[in-house]
């Protein structure tokens, strides 16, 4: 699922983080050190917001391709976030899975201090090319 929202970037007097970002479609605000950082922060905000809404069975605002008007010297642009890709890269919530292995492998795992969860995660990432 890809989502597109307009953002408005304004320059502020803050010397450390001088760019303020509004994301009107989800009532979001964030900041950035420069324009590129501000856009990336907006994408992160959107990704986290959508994932949170999905996980809590809340409605997600549809993509909006209409740029809002701005009277000031702001930057108004569209940003897109691939929510499925964002979730893959940022969803570190763990879940418990039950699996069946031969008893001798379980004994060897304990003798060799192998973490099955870590090993399985690494193997799945390699197999699934993520």
N, C-alpha and C positions, 0 to 999 in steps of 0.2 A: 504494500500500500504506500503510495507516494502522496504527500500532502504539500500544498503550496499556500503560503500566506504572505501578505504584504507586511513589511516592517518599515519603521520610520527611525532613522538614525539622526540624532542631534548632537552637535558639539557643545560641551559644557566647559565651565571654568576649572573643573577638577584636573589637576596636573598629572595625577597618577592614572586615572581611568577617565579620560576626557570624552568618551562617546557613550551616550545614553540611547537605549533602543526600546522602542515601543512595539508591541505585537498586538494590534487592536483586536484581532479575531479571537484571541484567547485571553484577553486582558492581561497580557504579560509584559514585564519590563526586565531589562538586563543592562549590562554595560560592557564596554570593551576598551582595550588600550589603544587600538587604532581601528580603522574601518573594517579591515579583514577580521580582526578579533571580534568586533561587534557583530558582524554577520555570523561568525562561527558560534558565538555565545547565543545568538537568536536561534540558530539551528539546534543547539543543545537544549535550550529552553523548550522549544517546540517538541523535540523528540521525547524529552522526559515528561512533558505535559500530556502528550498523546498516549504514551505507554501507561502512565498513571490512570488516565481515563479508561483506557481499554481494560486494564487489570481490575478496575473497580466497576466495570459494566456501565460506564457513563457515556453519554453522547459525545461524539467527536465532531467538532465543527468541520463542515465540508471545505474543500479547497476554495480559495478566493483569489481570483486573478485580477481583481480591480484595485488599482493603486489609489490610495487616498490622496486628497489634495493637501498641500502644505504651503502655508503663507511664508514661512521662514525659509532660510537657506538650509533645509534639511535634505538628507538623502532618503529617497523613497524608492524601495525596490521590492521585488518578490524573492522569497527564498523557498527552496524545496527541500524536503526531508523524506528520504526513503525510510519509513517507519520500521519495516521488517529488517532492513540492514542495520538501522540504528539499534534496534533491540538486540540483534545478534552481537553487536560490538559492546553494548553497555548493560545488558541484563545479566548480572552476576548472581541473581537469586538462585540458590541451590534447591534441588528437590531430591527426595529420597526415592531410590529405585531398588527393587528387589531383583536379584539375579541368582542364577543357579550355576555353580561351578563344581568340579570334582573335589572331593575332600582333600586329596593329596596336594592340589594347588593351593587350597586354603592354608594348609600346614606350611607349605613352602613360603607363602606370602608372609605369614607371621614370623617364620624363622629369618627371613630376609628383610623384614621391615618395609615391605612394599605397600604403598597406599593404593588400594584398588580403585578408589574414586578418581584419584589423580591419573592413574594409568589408563583407565577407561576414558576419561575426558580427553586425554592426549590422543589416544587411538581414534576416538570418534572424530575429533577435529581433523586429524590426518585423513581419515577415510572420507569425510564429507567436504574436504578441501576448504575449511574455514579457519 
